[in-house]
Amino acid sequence: MVRFESPGTHGVTAWCLEPHDLWVSKAIAGRPKDVEFCRALLDRGLVRGARLRERLAQVQGLDPRVRAAAAERISTP
């Protein structure tokens, strides 16, 4: 989790998923809107492929087909 505060939060602290963890969860879900979101994070340089591979490898009990599809999203332009 990553702490987020700004003047717009008016003193409220938000705790958000770290971008690589968010990417992995969206890539595993695999819905079209999630795939688009994952691509946008990659295109904008907000996540790094090496770290995504590390995080994806840490997910336990994942169907190998889902893991392969998520891994493909890391390198597919």
Biopython code that builds the backbone (N, CA, C, O; Angstrom):
import numpy as np
from Bio.PDB.StructureBuilder import StructureBuilder

atoms = [
    (1, "MET", "N", (0.842, -1.172, 0.000)),
    (1, "MET", "CA", (0.000, 0.000, 0.000)),
    (1, "MET", "C", (0.893, 1.244, 0.000)),
    (1, "MET", "O", (1.978, 1.271, 0.582)),
    (2, "VAL", "N", (0.387, 2.252, -0.673)),
    (2, "VAL", "CA", (1.102, 3.514, -0.801)),
    (2, "VAL", "C", (0.224, 4.618, -0.227)),
    (2, "VAL", "O", (-0.960, 4.720, -0.547)),
    (3, "ARG", "N", (0.814, 5.427, 0.610)),
    (3, "ARG", "CA", (0.091, 6.539, 1.234)),
    (3, "ARG", "C", (-0.064, 7.668, 0.220)),
    (3, "ARG", "O", (0.889, 7.998, -0.486)),
    (4, "PHE", "N", (-1.261, 8.265, 0.138)),
    (4, "PHE", "CA", (-1.509, 9.371, -0.776)),
    (4, "PHE", "C", (-2.254, 10.468, -0.044)),
    (4, "PHE", "O", (-3.305, 10.242, 0.556)),
    (5, "GLU", "N", (-1.681, 11.673, -0.108)),
    (5, "GLU", "CA", (-2.325, 12.861, 0.441)),
    (5, "GLU", "C", (-2.072, 14.009, -0.532)),
    (5, "GLU", "O", (-1.021, 14.071, -1.170)),
    (6, "SER", "N", (-3.018, 14.894, -0.637)),
    (6, "SER", "CA", (-2.832, 16.096, -1.447)),
    (6, "SER", "C", (-3.739, 17.177, -0.880)),
    (6, "SER", "O", (-4.606, 16.892, -0.053)),
    (7, "PRO", "N", (-3.544, 18.411, -1.318)),
    (7, "PRO", "CA", (-4.455, 19.467, -0.851)),
    (7, "PRO", "C", (-5.916, 19.125, -1.154)),
    (7, "PRO", "O", (-6.818, 19.521, -0.416)),
    (8, "GLY", "N", (-6.140, 18.391, -2.241)),
    (8, "GLY", "CA", (-7.505, 18.028, -2.620)),
    (8, "GLY", "C", (-8.154, 17.011, -1.700)),
    (8, "GLY", "O", (-9.374, 16.852, -1.733)),
    (9, "THR", "N", (-7.367, 16.311, -0.872)),
    (9, "THR", "CA", (-7.957, 15.325, 0.038)),
    (9, "THR", "C", (-8.381, 15.962, 1.363)),
    (9, "THR", "O", (-8.988, 15.301, 2.206)),
    (10, "HIS", "N", (-8.059, 17.246, 1.543)),
    (10, "HIS", "CA", (-8.488, 18.003, 2.734)),
    (10, "HIS", "C", (-8.140, 17.280, 4.034)),
    (10, "HIS", "O", (-8.978, 17.140, 4.924)),
    (11, "GLY", "N", (-6.893, 16.824, 4.127)),
    (11, "GLY", "CA", (-6.419, 16.189, 5.349)),
    (11, "GLY", "C", (-6.711, 14.708, 5.454)),
    (11, "GLY", "O", (-6.296, 14.068, 6.420)),
    (12, "VAL", "N", (-7.406, 14.153, 4.493)),
    (12, "VAL", "CA", (-7.707, 12.727, 4.507)),
    (12, "VAL", "C", (-6.556, 11.983, 3.835)),
    (12, "VAL", "O", (-6.074, 12.391, 2.779)),
    (13, "THR", "N", (-6.126, 10.901, 4.450)),
    (13, "THR", "CA", (-5.072, 10.073, 3.884)),
    (13, "THR", "C", (-5.706, 8.870, 3.205)),
    (13, "THR", "O", (-6.521, 8.163, 3.798)),
    (14, "ALA", "N", (-5.324, 8.651, 1.967)),
    (14, "ALA", "CA", (-5.790, 7.471, 1.230)),
    (14, "ALA", "C", (-4.645, 6.463, 1.180)),
    (14, "ALA", "O", (-3.479, 6.841, 1.064)),
    (15, "TRP", "N", (-4.980, 5.200, 1.267)),
    (15, "TRP", "CA", (-4.006, 4.123, 1.113)),
    (15, "TRP", "C", (-4.375, 3.379, -0.157)),
    (15, "TRP", "O", (-5.464, 2.815, -0.265)),
    (16, "CYS", "N", (-3.464, 3.380, -1.112)),
    (16, "CYS", "CA", (-3.729, 2.831, -2.437)),
    (16, "CYS", "C", (-2.784, 1.669, -2.725)),
    (16, "CYS", "O", (-1.704, 1.565, -2.144)),
    (17, "LEU", "N", (-3.211, 0.806, -3.627)),
    (17, "LEU", "CA", (-2.318, -0.262, -4.060)),
    (17, "LEU", "C", (-1.105, 0.331, -4.750)),
    (17, "LEU", "O", (-1.217, 1.318, -5.478)),
    (18, "GLU", "N", (0.039, -0.260, -4.524)),
    (18, "GLU", "CA", (1.251, 0.124, -5.227)),
    (18, "GLU", "C", (1.011, -0.173, -6.707)),
    (18, "GLU", "O", (0.405, -1.196, -7.025)),
    (19, "PRO", "N", (1.467, 0.692, -7.625)),
    (19, "PRO", "CA", (1.121, 0.540, -9.046)),
    (19, "PRO", "C", (1.427, -0.838, -9.648)),
    (19, "PRO", "O", (0.654, -1.318, -10.477)),
    (20, "HIS", "N", (2.515, -1.477, -9.262)),
    (20, "HIS", "CA", (2.826, -2.797, -9.810)),
    (20, "HIS", "C", (1.829, -3.847, -9.320)),
    (20, "HIS", "O", (1.425, -4.728, -10.079)),
    (21, "ASP", "N", (1.436, -3.749, -8.050)),
    (21, "ASP", "CA", (0.438, -4.673, -7.521)),
    (21, "ASP", "C", (-0.913, -4.447, -8.194)),
    (21, "ASP", "O", (-1.623, -5.402, -8.507)),
    (22, "LEU", "N", (-1.262, -3.197, -8.414)),
    (22, "LEU", "CA", (-2.510, -2.871, -9.102)),
    (22, "LEU", "C", (-2.484, -3.438, -10.515)),
    (22, "LEU", "O", (-3.461, -4.033, -10.970)),
    (23, "TRP", "N", (-1.358, -3.251, -11.209)),
    (23, "TRP", "CA", (-1.224, -3.764, -12.573)),
    (23, "TRP", "C", (-1.447, -5.274, -12.604)),
    (23, "TRP", "O", (-2.191, -5.780, -13.444)),
    (24, "VAL", "N", (-0.801, -5.990, -11.686)),
    (24, "VAL", "CA", (-0.929, -7.454, -11.663)),
    (24, "VAL", "C", (-2.373, -7.860, -11.426)),
    (24, "VAL", "O", (-2.873, -8.766, -12.093)),
    (25, "SER", "N", (-3.051, -7.213, -10.495)),
    (25, "SER", "CA", (-4.445, -7.592, -10.224)),
    (25, "SER", "C", (-5.333, -7.332, -11.434)),
    (25, "SER", "O", (-6.220, -8.130, -11.738)),
    (26, "LYS", "N", (-5.100, -6.225, -12.123)),
    (26, "LYS", "CA", (-5.883, -5.910, -13.323)),
    (26, "LYS", "C", (-5.552, -6.877, -14.461)),
    (26, "LYS", "O", (-6.452, -7.326, -15.172)),
    (27, "ALA", "N", (-4.266, -7.201, -14.638)),
    (27, "ALA", "CA", (-3.866, -8.122, -15.705)),
    (27, "ALA", "C", (-4.457, -9.511, -15.483)),
    (27, "ALA", "O", (-4.833, -10.188, -16.440)),
    (28, "ILE", "N", (-4.540, -9.931, -14.235)),
    (28, "ILE", "CA", (-5.128, -11.230, -13.921)),
    (28, "ILE", "C", (-6.626, -11.206, -14.195)),
    (28, "ILE", "O", (-7.173, -12.182, -14.708)),
    (29, "ALA", "N", (-7.294, -10.109, -13.860)),
    (29, "ALA", "CA", (-8.732, -10.001, -14.127)),
    (29, "ALA", "C", (-8.985, -10.102, -15.632)),
    (29, "ALA", "O", (-9.909, -10.790, -16.066)),
    (30, "GLY", "N", (-8.165, -9.416, -16.419)),
    (30, "GLY", "CA", (-8.184, -9.584, -17.865)),
    (30, "GLY", "C", (-9.371, -9.033, -18.624)),
    (30, "GLY", "O", (-9.514, -9.308, -19.816)),
    (31, "ARG", "N", (-10.233, -8.258, -17.970)),
    (31, "ARG", "CA", (-11.347, -7.652, -18.694)),
    (31, "ARG", "C", (-10.793, -6.607, -19.666)),
    (31, "ARG", "O", (-9.714, -6.066, -19.425)),
    (32, "PRO", "N", (-11.487, -6.320, -20.731)),
    (32, "PRO", "CA", (-10.977, -5.338, -21.698)),
    (32, "PRO", "C", (-10.564, -4.013, -21.056)),
    (32, "PRO", "O", (-9.520, -3.460, -21.402)),
    (33, "LYS", "N", (-11.366, -3.501, -20.131)),
    (33, "LYS", "CA", (-11.012, -2.228, -19.490)),
    (33, "LYS", "C", (-9.749, -2.373, -18.636)),
    (33, "LYS", "O", (-8.977, -1.422, -18.513)),
    (34, "ASP", "N", (-9.532, -3.548, -18.049)),
    (34, "ASP", "CA", (-8.331, -3.790, -17.242)),
    (34, "ASP", "C", (-7.091, -3.893, -18.118)),
    (34, "ASP", "O", (-6.031, -3.369, -17.776)),
    (35, "VAL", "N", (-7.235, -4.577, -19.257)),
    (35, "VAL", "CA", (-6.120, -4.709, -20.191)),
    (35, "VAL", "C", (-5.723, -3.322, -20.712)),
    (35, "VAL", "O", (-4.536, -3.018, -20.832)),
    (36, "GLU", "N", (-6.703, -2.498, -21.015)),
    (36, "GLU", "CA", (-6.436, -1.126, -21.477)),
    (36, "GLU", "C", (-5.709, -0.328, -20.388)),
    (36, "GLU", "O", (-4.774, 0.418, -20.680)),
    (37, "PHE", "N", (-6.136, -0.487, -19.146)),
    (37, "PHE", "CA", (-5.515, 0.201, -18.013)),
    (37, "PHE", "C", (-4.056, -0.244, -17.856)),
    (37, "PHE", "O", (-3.168, 0.582, -17.647)),
    (38, "CYS", "N", (-3.819, -1.550, -17.958)),
    (38, "CYS", "CA", (-2.456, -2.090, -17.848)),
    (38, "CYS", "C", (-1.566, -1.509, -18.938)),
    (38, "CYS", "O", (-0.430, -1.116, -18.673)),
    (39, "ARG", "N", (-2.074, -1.454, -20.145)),
    (39, "ARG", "CA", (-1.301, -0.915, -21.262)),
    (39, "ARG", "C", (-0.967, 0.551, -20.998)),
    (39, "ARG", "O", (0.150, 0.986, -21.275)),
    (40, "ALA", "N", (-1.920, 1.318, -20.467)),
    (40, "ALA", "CA", (-1.680, 2.739, -20.191)),
    (40, "ALA", "C", (-0.584, 2.913, -19.138)),
    (40, "ALA", "O", (0.262, 3.797, -19.275)),
    (41, "LEU", "N", (-0.585, 2.092, -18.103)),
    (41, "LEU", "CA", (0.470, 2.193, -17.084)),
    (41, "LEU", "C", (1.833, 1.902, -17.688)),
    (41, "LEU", "O", (2.810, 2.586, -17.384)),
    (42, "LEU", "N", (1.900, 0.886, -18.547)),
    (42, "LEU", "CA", (3.163, 0.561, -19.214)),
    (42, "LEU", "C", (3.596, 1.674, -20.168)),
    (42, "LEU", "O", (4.754, 2.094, -20.157)),
    (43, "ASP", "N", (2.663, 2.145, -20.987)),
    (43, "ASP", "CA", (2.978, 3.175, -21.984)),
    (43, "ASP", "C", (3.482, 4.465, -21.348)),
    (43, "ASP", "O", (4.306, 5.171, -21.929)),
    (44, "ARG", "N", (2.985, 4.766, -20.157)),
    (44, "ARG", "CA", (3.375, 6.006, -19.476)),
    (44, "ARG", "C", (4.582, 5.818, -18.562)),
    (44, "ARG", "O", (5.024, 6.762, -17.906)),
    (45, "GLY", "N", (5.108, 4.606, -18.520)),
    (45, "GLY", "CA", (6.292, 4.350, -17.714)),
    (45, "GLY", "C", (6.037, 4.353, -16.218)),
    (45, "GLY", "O", (6.951, 4.582, -15.426)),
    (46, "LEU", "N", (4.786, 4.097, -15.830)),
    (46, "LEU", "CA", (4.444, 4.105, -14.405)),
    (46, "LEU", "C", (4.743, 2.771, -13.722)),
    (46, "LEU", "O", (4.769, 2.685, -12.494)),
    (47, "VAL", "N", (4.967, 1.738, -14.526)),
    (47, "VAL", "CA", (5.358, 0.429, -14.008)),
    (47, "VAL", "C", (6.506, -0.097, -14.863)),
    (47, "VAL", "O", (6.675, 0.299, -16.016)),
    (48, "ARG", "N", (7.294, -1.000, -14.269)),
    (48, "ARG", "CA", (8.450, -1.574, -14.970)),
    (48, "ARG", "C", (8.236, -3.075, -15.186)),
    (48, "ARG", "O", (7.768, -3.788, -14.297)),
    (49, "GLY", "N", (8.589, -3.530, -16.380)),
    (49, "GLY", "CA", (8.391, -4.929, -16.735)),
    (49, "GLY", "C", (9.047, -5.908, -15.786)),
    (49, "GLY", "O", (8.435, -6.907, -15.408)),
    (50, "ALA", "N", (10.283, -5.640, -15.394)),
    (50, "ALA", "CA", (10.998, -6.558, -14.498)),
    (50, "ALA", "C", (10.271, -6.706, -13.167)),
    (50, "ALA", "O", (10.145, -7.812, -12.641)),
    (51, "ARG", "N", (9.803, -5.612, -12.636)),
    (51, "ARG", "CA", (9.089, -5.682, -11.348)),
    (51, "ARG", "C", (7.735, -6.371, -11.523)),
    (51, "ARG", "O", (7.296, -7.103, -10.636)),
    (52, "LEU", "N", (7.073, -6.146, -12.653)),
    (52, "LEU", "CA", (5.796, -6.824, -12.907)),
    (52, "LEU", "C", (5.991, -8.333, -12.957)),
    (52, "LEU", "O", (5.184, -9.086, -12.411)),
    (53, "ARG", "N", (7.056, -8.773, -13.607)),
    (53, "ARG", "CA", (7.349, -10.210, -13.673)),
    (53, "ARG", "C", (7.595, -10.787, -12.279)),
    (53, "ARG", "O", (7.133, -11.884, -11.964)),
    (54, "GLU", "N", (8.328, -10.040, -11.447)),
    (54, "GLU", "CA", (8.575, -10.480, -10.066)),
    (54, "GLU", "C", (7.275, -10.619, -9.298)),
    (54, "GLU", "O", (7.040, -11.629, -8.635)),
    (55, "ARG", "N", (6.429, -9.600, -9.391)),
    (55, "ARG", "CA", (5.164, -9.617, -8.647)),
    (55, "ARG", "C", (4.244, -10.722, -9.150)),
    (55, "ARG", "O", (3.607, -11.412, -8.354)),
    (56, "LEU", "N", (4.174, -10.891, -10.450)),
    (56, "LEU", "CA", (3.327, -11.940, -11.015)),
    (56, "LEU", "C", (3.803, -13.307, -10.549)),
    (56, "LEU", "O", (2.983, -14.178, -10.258)),
    (57, "ALA", "N", (5.105, -13.509, -10.474)),
    (57, "ALA", "CA", (5.658, -14.788, -10.020)),
    (57, "ALA", "C", (5.295, -15.081, -8.566)),
    (57, "ALA", "O", (5.283, -16.244, -8.162)),
    (58, "GLN", "N", (5.005, -14.065, -7.785)),
    (58, "GLN", "CA", (4.683, -14.241, -6.371)),
    (58, "GLN", "C", (3.223, -14.643, -6.134)),
    (58, "GLN", "O", (2.862, -15.050, -5.030)),
    (59, "VAL", "N", (2.395, -14.531, -7.160)),
    (59, "VAL", "CA", (0.977, -14.876, -7.008)),
    (59, "VAL", "C", (0.855, -16.398, -6.963)),
    (59, "VAL", "O", (1.266, -17.097, -7.890)),
    (60, "GLN", "N", (0.292, -16.887, -5.883)),
    (60, "GLN", "CA", (0.168, -18.338, -5.686)),
    (60, "GLN", "C", (-1.199, -18.827, -6.156)),
    (60, "GLN", "O", (-2.191, -18.101, -6.095)),
    (61, "GLY", "N", (-1.229, -20.066, -6.624)),
    (61, "GLY", "CA", (-2.490, -20.709, -6.969)),
    (61, "GLY", "C", (-3.146, -20.182, -8.232)),
    (61, "GLY", "O", (-4.347, -20.373, -8.427)),
    (62, "LEU", "N", (-2.390, -19.527, -9.086)),
    (62, "LEU", "CA", (-2.940, -18.927, -10.293)),
    (62, "LEU", "C", (-2.938, -19.950, -11.429)),
    (62, "LEU", "O", (-1.936, -20.627, -11.662)),
    (63, "ASP", "N", (-4.043, -20.053, -12.117)),
    (63, "ASP", "CA", (-4.135, -20.941, -13.278)),
    (63, "ASP", "C", (-3.014, -20.588, -14.256)),
    (63, "ASP", "O", (-2.825, -19.413, -14.570)),
    (64, "PRO", "N", (-2.278, -21.571, -14.736)),
    (64, "PRO", "CA", (-1.161, -21.300, -15.641)),
    (64, "PRO", "C", (-1.562, -20.525, -16.898)),
    (64, "PRO", "O", (-0.774, -19.731, -17.412)),
    (65, "ARG", "N", (-2.775, -20.748, -17.392)),
    (65, "ARG", "CA", (-3.237, -20.006, -18.579)),
    (65, "ARG", "C", (-3.438, -18.534, -18.260)),
    (65, "ARG", "O", (-3.133, -17.671, -19.083)),
    (66, "VAL", "N", (-3.946, -18.246, -17.083)),
    (66, "VAL", "CA", (-4.144, -16.857, -16.666)),
    (66, "VAL", "C", (-2.785, -16.198, -16.451)),
    (66, "VAL", "O", (-2.575, -15.053, -16.850)),
    (67, "ARG", "N", (-1.856, -16.930, -15.812)),
    (67, "ARG", "CA", (-0.505, -16.407, -15.591)),
    (67, "ARG", "C", (0.163, -16.078, -16.933)),
    (67, "ARG", "O", (0.781, -15.024, -17.079)),
    (68, "ALA", "N", (0.035, -16.978, -17.905)),
    (68, "ALA", "CA", (0.646, -16.764, -19.216)),
    (68, "ALA", "C", (0.038, -15.548, -19.915)),
    (68, "ALA", "O", (0.758, -14.761, -20.530)),
    (69, "ALA", "N", (-1.272, -15.396, -19.824)),
    (69, "ALA", "CA", (-1.933, -14.249, -20.455)),
    (69, "ALA", "C", (-1.480, -12.952, -19.806)),
    (69, "ALA", "O", (-1.227, -11.967, -20.500)),
    (70, "ALA", "N", (-1.376, -12.940, -18.485)),
    (70, "ALA", "CA", (-0.926, -11.738, -17.775)),
    (70, "ALA", "C", (0.528, -11.424, -18.138)),
    (70, "ALA", "O", (0.872, -10.263, -18.360)),
    (71, "ALA", "N", (1.379, -12.447, -18.201)),
    (71, "ALA", "CA", (2.780, -12.245, -18.543)),
    (71, "ALA", "C", (2.922, -11.686, -19.958)),
    (71, "ALA", "O", (3.785, -10.848, -20.219)),
    (72, "GLU", "N", (2.083, -12.150, -20.854)),
    (72, "GLU", "CA", (2.118, -11.662, -22.236)),
    (72, "GLU", "C", (1.792, -10.172, -22.300)),
    (72, "GLU", "O", (2.322, -9.454, -23.147)),
    (73, "ARG", "N", (0.929, -9.715, -21.414)),
    (73, "ARG", "CA", (0.553, -8.293, -21.394)),
    (73, "ARG", "C", (1.720, -7.402, -20.998)),
    (73, "ARG", "O", (1.713, -6.210, -21.306)),
    (74, "ILE", "N", (2.721, -7.953, -20.323)),
    (74, "ILE", "CA", (3.882, -7.150, -19.934)),
    (74, "ILE", "C", (4.672, -6.760, -21.167)),
    (74, "ILE", "O", (5.162, -5.634, -21.262)),
    (75, "SER", "N", (4.799, -7.668, -22.103)),
    (75, "SER", "CA", (5.687, -7.409, -23.236)),
    (75, "SER", "C", (4.968, -7.077, -24.537)),
    (75, "SER", "O", (5.617, -6.697, -25.511)),
    (76, "THR", "N", (3.654, -7.208, -24.578)),
    (76, "THR", "CA", (2.932, -6.916, -25.799)),
    (76, "THR", "C", (2.701, -5.419, -25.936)),
    (76, "THR", "O", (2.093, -4.798, -25.065)),
    (77, "PRO", "N", (3.191, -4.835, -27.041)),
    (77, "PRO", "CA", (2.985, -3.383, -27.221)),
    (77, "PRO", "C", (1.547, -3.032, -27.546)),
    (77, "PRO", "O", (1.223, -1.858, -27.723)),
]
sb = StructureBuilder()
sb.init_structure("model")
sb.init_model(0)
sb.init_chain("A")
sb.init_seg("    ")
for serial, (resi, resn, name, xyz) in enumerate(atoms, 1):
    if name == "N":
        sb.init_residue(resn, " ", resi, " ")
    sb.init_atom(name, np.array(xyz, "f"), 0.0, 1.0, " ", f" {name:<3s}", serial, name[0])
structure = sb.get_structure()
